Structures are given as structure tokens and as C-alpha cells.
Amino acid sequence: MKMELVFIPSPGIGHLRSTVELAKRLISNDYRLSITVIIIPYPSSSGDVNDGETTYIATLMTASQDRLIYEAISVENQLTADPEPPQVYIEKQKPQVRDVVARIFDSTRVDSRRLAGFVVDMFCSSMIDVANEFGVPCYMVYTSNATFLGISFHLQQMYDENKYDVSELEDSVNELEFPCLTRSYPVKCLPHFFTSKDWLPFFLAQARCFRKMKGILVNTVAELEPQALKMFNNGDNLPQAYPVGPVLHVENSSDDDEKQSEILRWLDEQPPKSVVFLCFGSMGGFNEEQTREIAIALDRSGYRFLWSLRRASPNFLTERPGDYTNVEEVLPEGFLDRTMDRGKIIGWAPQVAVLEKPAIGGFVTHCGWNSMLESLWFGVPMVTWPLYAEQKINAFEMVEELGLAVEIRKYFRGDLLAGEMEIATAEDIERAIRRVMEQDSEVRNRVKEMAEKCHVALMDGGSSQVALQTFIQDVTENVV
């Protein structure tokens, strides 16, 4: 029997790419399976649209084949000055998604396949309503880790059953116990959206919706998060979790950008494990004071470096960081001259291509989950510098729970979502860089071991491959 799944990724190239990678893996595992990916573009007024994303979507539209099809819906221009919340925007696309699915699975068509279910992104969970209309199960792709997912479920359960509100914790409460962690979690490390009265209701509602899913495909590896995954096997009325990661887009594109090529050539000329790479994701930017502290740390450390430097966005929620127009104005006097032979400052970085280079010995990261998985995949130890979203949880897990990273500082006050961020001193940054660049350290050896486990997980018989096949079996049983 031929079966078809409908994939609905969130707008944005990061979510779309990982969804496409997962779809490709699924159809290569079972010849009976076909997938239609419904692409919801960003609203035209959004500052997050970029040429790379537009090109990628155009490439996908011409790459449709018999068993992997891409359908892009069109959206009306958003003329309001203030963009609507993402969840509201996704809600508005339900009629169009419904129409696309109805057209594809028109029972009068000769080539009609059997609709087996929906697979929706974590930020498109409201699309479960459309799946219910078609009478099929809805699964979810969770692009973060099992630990954060477990914490979200636990906080939602504590709130609904005991009215325990983490945004109102008393000063005497210093730590919380979560079943997805082996050690107590410091209240100081809770992300802003859990301690904020404005954000917490959204995440509690999201967790309630997640519980309705038939199963959750988590971008993690069983060997990486054993404690967190136990939580989903204890009969706690949670959906089944399928650890199918790492789901990464690690293929180097044939990019002719001369600037990128020059960066990669420079890395090829450096000794193995000699360069520290600093890169903070699409939303990670720093003000002038913080920029100078980083520069002082790099100057004093003496290590080679590749630094993706972006200026802080004036409005984090509506505008991405940009490049400094004149970096000399924000750097310590003489910095560029002193470090000319051992360092490079760049704007946007081809992160995967950089991490793949043998010259990279350490990675200073904002702790986005994709970035952390990429670092582990290439065996590069990390320095954690959480800036927003769930990144404080990711940092705690990597440093305290798993010993796969070193920290700049144990507790970071502030969050870019809250509009303020504590300044990390040059002394703290330099200390962390020296630790991560240390050869044959325990952290470096642990990362090397985990890199091997991540690669094995995707091979035949590996844990992630088995989880993927278990998911396919579950889908099949629902159709029969």
C-alpha cells in the first residue's frame, strides 16, 4: 500500500532545511512512502526574509519528484506596521493548507495516494486541527532537544495540576527538579519566556497542544540524552518520542562567493585545532561594549580566531542584527594590526563549512540547538554563551549534564528577548577560550566520543535509524 505524509514546516530556512532532510531520510527508508512538503513563506513585511531563503525555496520547487513533492502556498501582503504573532500567522494559513491537502487527496483522481498523517513543525502544532478534519494522526517535528521538551511538559503539568507558576517563584526557591535531568536545575538559569508573565502562557498552551500529538520526532540522539528520553517511556500520558537526530543540513553548497571561499582557504592554511570560531546565529549580535570585551579576550589569549561579528539589533523581535559599518571604531585601538596574522573578523559565516575544517579547535556559540549538533557532529568542543530562547537550558545540559562544553559564566543575567543582556568580561571570555582550546582535555575527548556516537546513530542498526523505522512502522499500522 502506498502512503503519503504531509509535512508542514515553520516559515524560515532553518526549519525548512531540517524538515526537508528528514523527509529525504524517510522516503529513502521505505519505498511505499511519499511526502508532500507544504511551504508556508514568511509574510512579505517580515524582516526575516532573505535572498538565500527565497533561492532555496525556488530550488525546492523545481526539485519535486514522484515521492517528494513541494507545494508553496501564497500569502497576502501584510500591510500592518507591527507584524502579528507567529502563531496567529500560522492559524490564518489553515484554509490554504486544507485546500492543498484536499486537492492532492481528491478521491476521484486515479493517482490518489492514501493519506497517512500530518507531520508538523513545533511552531505549527495548531495544524493538528486540519489533520483531525481529514481523520488522520498528527505527528510533530521538534527541532530542539528532548531535555527542553521534557521541561516544557513538566512545567505545564505542575501549573495545570498544582497551579505552580514558575513566573512567580519565591526568592527562597533556588533549584527545581525535572525528571529529564539527573541534577537539580538552577532557577537563575530559567529562560526568560518561562519567568515572563507575557511569554509563559504561550509555552504552556503549546505544551498542552504537544500532548495531543500521536508522536514526536525529536532532533536528538538516544546516546546524547538518555535521561530525558526516559521521561517519554514512563507512561506519563506523553506522546511517544522518536530520537531521529542529528537532522542536519551538512552538505556544502557549490557557493562561488569569493569572500566565503577566501575564509575557507585561510582555514586550510592553519594548523589542526588551532583556530577558535566565534559565531552566534542569525539573531546574535553585540553592542560596542561587549564587542570590545570579546576583542580584548582574543587579543590576550594569543589563539588564532575566526570571529563572525554582528552588531546588536535595535529591536530583537522585528529586526535581525547587521554588520558594523566600520569595525575599527568599535574595536580596541591597534587590535586589527596586532591580530592581522592570526585572526579574521567576518560578517555572516558559512557555519557548517567552517566547523568541518580541521583547523577549528573550539566553537564559541549562542547555544542554538542546531549549532550545538553541528559542533558535535564535527567533534568540536564548545564554549557556551546563551543569548535567548531555550539556550540557557541547552548550555546547562551541555556543560553540567553531559560535560561536552565549557561555560563563560555559570549564570547569565538577562536575555535578548527581554531586551537586556549582562556583559561578559574579557577575563571570563579569555578563561573559557583557553579551556576549550586545551588539547587532550576531558571535554575534547568526550566530544570526540559523542561525535562517533552521532555518526553511528544514523547508520544501519544505529539508534536514530531504528527510531526512524519505528516511526514508519507506527504510521503504517495506523493506515492498515
N, C-alpha and C positions, 0 to 999 in steps of 0.2 A: 504494500500500500504506500502510495506517495503522500507525504505530509508536508505541510508548509507552516512556517512560523512567521509572524510579523514582528519585526524589530522596530522599536521606536526610541532612538537616542535623543538626548537633550541637545538643544542648539549649541554649537561650538565645536571646533575642530578636535579638541582633546577628547570629548566624549564620543564624537562620531568615529574617530580613528580607532579607538579601542573597541567600539561596537562592531566595526567592520572586521577587525582582526578576529574577534570572537566568532562572528558569523562564518568567516572563511574556515576556521578550525572545525566548526560544527558540520558544515557540508562535506568537508574532506573526510569526516569520520563515519558518515552514513549516506549511502547513495540514494536512499529513499527521501532524504530531507531536502527541502528547498526553503529559501528565506527571502522575504521582501523587506528591505530596509526603508522605512518611511522617514524622509529627512525633513525636519522642521527647521527652517532657516531662522536666524536672528531677525527681529523686527528691523526694518530699514533704518530707523533712527538710533539704533543701538551703537554705542561706541566700540562694541566688541567685534564687529565685523571687520575682517581684514582680507587683503588680496589673497593670502595663502589659503584661507578657508574657502573663498569663492572658487579658486582654481581647483582645490581638492574636490569640492562638490561637483564641479563640471567634469572632472576626470572620472569620478564615480558614475555619473550619469551615462557616460559613453562606455563604461566597463560592464554594464549589465549583461548577464549571461543567463542561460536557461535555469540554473538553480540558485543564482544570487542576483536579485533584481533591486534596483534603487529607484524609488519614487520620491520626488521632491514636491512638496505642496507649496503653493504660493500664499503669501500672507499680505494683507492690506498694509499700506503705509501707516506707520504710527506717527501721528502729527502732534501729539501732546509733548510739551516740554519735558515733563517728568515721565520716564518710562515706567510702565506698570510692573508690578512684581512678577518674577518669572513664573510662579505657579498660576497666576491669573492668565498670563500669556499662553501657557500650555493648555489650560482649561478651554480657552477660546478656540483652540485648534481641533477639538474633539469632532465637530461635524465634518471637517475636511478629512480627518483620519478615517472616520466612519465611512465616508463616501469612497475613499480609495480602497478600503478593505472590501466593501460591498461589490465594487466593480471587479476586483481581482477574483473574488469567490462567487461570482454570479453563477448560479446552478445551471443556467441554460447554456453556458459555454462548454464546448467539447473538451477543452484542455484544463478545465477546472480541477484544482487540487483540493485535498481535504485540509481545512484549516485546523491546525493542531493546537494553536495557542499564541498568545502575545508574549513578547519579551521586552519589557520597558526599562528605560533608564531610571535610576533612583529619583531623579527630579521630574520624571514623567509618570509617577506612580498613580496619579489620578486617571490615567488611561485605562486602569482596571475596569472602569465603568463601561468603556467601549467593548472590552473583552467580554464582560458579562452580557452585554447586549447580543453578542454573537454566540454566547453559550460555550465559551472555551476558557480554559485556565489561563491565568496571567502569572508570569514569572518576572523576576526583576534582575537587572544587572546592577550590581553595587560596585561602583568604581573606587570606593575607598576600602578600608580593611575590615576584617572580622571583629577586631577589638572595638573600633569606633561604633560599628553596628550593634555590638553587644551592649555597650554603654548606653546607646540611644534607647534600646529596648528596656534596659533595666531602669533608667531614669523615668521613662514613660510609665512603666509598671508601678514604680514607687509613687508617682504622682497620682495615678488613677485609683490605686488601691488604698494608699495611705495618706493622700494629699501632701506628700513630701515634695516640697518645691525647692529645687536647688538654687533658684534665684533669690531665695530668702533665708539662706543658711545663717545660723548664728556664728558669731566670731569664735566660739569655743569649738566649732567643728573644723578640724584641720585636715582630716582624711576621710575618704569614702571607700567602701569595699564593693568591688564589682566582680561577679563570677567569671568574667572574661579575662581577668588579670590575676597573677599569682601573688601580687603585693598590693598594699594599700595605695590609693591614688590621692595625691595632694590636691586639696581644694583650690590652692593657688594656681594649679595647672588646668583648671577647667576652662574650656574655650569660652569666649565672650558670649556666643549665642546660647549657652546654657545658663549663664548668670544674668542675662539680659531679659527684662520683662517684655521687651518688644520681640525678641527672637525666639524665646523658649516655646511659646505656644505653637509656632510653626513646626518646630522639630518634634514636639510631642504629637501633633497631628500627623506628621509624616510617619513617625514610628507606628502609630495606630494603623495607618494605611498599609505599611510594610507587612504587618501581621496578617493581612488578608491574602498575601501572595501565596501561590502554590509552592514556590521555591525561590531561592535567591542565589544567583550566580555571583560569587564574590571574587574580586580580583586579588586573590591571595594564594598562598601555598600552604598545604597542610603542615609541612615541616616548619614553616615560619611562625604560624600562630596556633599551635596545638591547644593551648589553654582556652583561647577564645572560641575555637570551633567546638570544644566540648559542650559549651553552653547550648548549642543547637542540636545536641543529641540527647538531652536530658528530659525530653518530653514536657517542656515548659510552654507548650502551645505556641512554639515558634515555627516558622516555615523551615523546611529543610535547606541547609546551606550547602552549596556546591563550590568548593575551593578550586577554581579552574585557572588560576593565575600562574605565573605573571602574564597578563594580557598586555602586551607592549607592541608598539609600532617601532621596531628597531631597524627596519630596512633603510639604508641610506639612499636618499633620492639622488638622481643624477643632476644635482644642482650646479649650475655654471656660475653661481655668484662668486665673483673674484675675491671678494672680501672673506667669505667663508672658506674658500679654497686656501687663501693665504694663512688663515688661522690654523687650519688642519696641517698645512705644510710646516708651519712653525712648530707645532706639536710633534711632528715626525722627527724633528731635529733635536728634540730634548731627550735627556736620559730617561730610562724607565722609572716610573713612580716618583718623578722629581717635581711635578707641577701640581699646585693646589688650584682647583677650579672653584670659582665663586659664581653662583647663578641662583636667582631667586624667583623663577617662574614668571608667568605673564603679568602678575599683579604685584610683584615685589619690587618696590622702589624705595630709595632712601633720601632723606633731606641732607643738606650740606654738612651739618654737624656729624651725622652718622657716617657719611661718606669719608670725612676726614679721619675718623677713628679707624675705619677699615684700612685706609691708606697707611696710617701710622703703623698698624699691626703688620701689614705686608712688608713695609719698609724694614721694620725691626727684625722680622722673622728671618729674612735672608733667603727665603724659598722662592723658586720660580712660581709665577702665578698667571692665570688667565681669569680676568675679572669682567663679568657681564654687569656693567654698571648702568642702572636706570634711576632717573630722578623720581621722587615720590609723587604720586598723583594728587592733585589738589582736591579731588573728590573720588575716593576709592570706589564707591558704589556705581559711579557712572562713567568713569574715565580711567583708562589704563595708564600706567607710568610711561614716560617718554625718555628720550635720550637728553643728556645735558648738552646744551648748545656749545659750551666751552668748558671742558673738564678741568682745564688748568686753573680756572677761577675757583673751583671747589676743592681742589687737592692741595696738600701742604706744599709750600714753596720748594721747588727743586725735586719733587717726587718723581716726575716723569724722567728727568735726566738721570737720577740715581738708579732707577729701576729699568732703564731702557733695554739693557742686555738680558734681563731675566723675567720681564713681565709684559703682559699686554692687557690693555683696557679696551673692551669692545662694547657694543650695544647688545642687540639681540644675539643669542648664541645658539648654534645648532647642537643642542644639548646631548642628544644620543651619539652623534658623530664624535663629539668631544670626549664623552665618558668612555667610548670604545677605544680611544688611543692609549697605548701602553704607557705614555708619558704621565698620565694622570695618576697622582698618588693619593689625593684626597679631594673631597667634594663638600664645600660649604653650601648648605641647601636650606630653603624655606620649609622643607619637610612636607611638600605636596606628595601624596602617596605614589603617583606615577613616577615622580623624580626619585623617590626612595627605591622603588622597584627597579628602575633603570640602573641605579647605582649598585644595587645588589647583583643584578644580572651581569654587570661587567666587573664585579669584585672590587669596587672602590669604597673604602670606608668613608663615613660621613661625619661632618660637624653639623649639629642641629641648631637651626635658628628659626623657630616657628614664628610666623607673622600674622596668620589669620585662620579662619575656618577651624577645621579639626586638627590643625598642625601641632598644637601642644600635646594632644593625645598621641599623635604619630611619633613625636620626639620622645615622649616618655617611654613608649613601647620600645623604640629602637635602642635607647640608652639604658634604661632601668630594667626593662623586662627581658631584652634579648642580648644586650651587650654588643650591638652591631654599629654603634656610633658613639661619638663623644659630644659633650654639650659645651656651648659657650658659657652658659649660666644655668643654674638649676631651675630658677623661677624667672620667667619673663613677665613683667607687668605690662599691661596694655595689649592692644590688638588693633590691626588696621581697620577692622570692621567698626571698632569703637572710635576711630579717628585719632588715636594716640598710641604711641609705642615708646617703650623705655629705650634709652640709648645704651647700646652695648659698648663698653670701653675698649680702647685699643689693647689694654693689658689682658682682658678676658678673651678677646678675639685671637691675639697672638698665642696665648697659652693653648687654646683649643687647636689652632693650626699646627703648633709644634707636636701636640699629642697625636693628631690624626696622621701626620706625615712620618711619624716614627716607624721605622722598618721593623718587621718581625714582631710587632706588638700583638697583644692578645686580641685587640679589636680587629686588626688587619687579618689575623689568622681566622677569626670567627667569620668575618665577611667572606673570605675565600671559601670556607666550608659551605656557607649558605649559598654562595653563587653556584657551587656544584650541585647542591640540592635543588635549586630553582631550575637548572637545566635538566636534571634527571626527571623532575616532576612532569615535564612536557613530553618526555619520551614514552614509547610504548611501555605500558605497565607502570608508568610513573603516577604519582598520586593525583596530579591535576588531570592527566589523561583519563584515569579511571573515573574521576568525578564527572568529567565531561560525558563519558559513556553512560554513567549512571543517570545523568540528566536526560540524555537521549532516550534511554530506556523508560524513564518516567513519562516523557512526552508520548512515546509510542503506546504505553499502556492506557493512557487517557483517551487515545483515539480509537483503539480497538473496542 
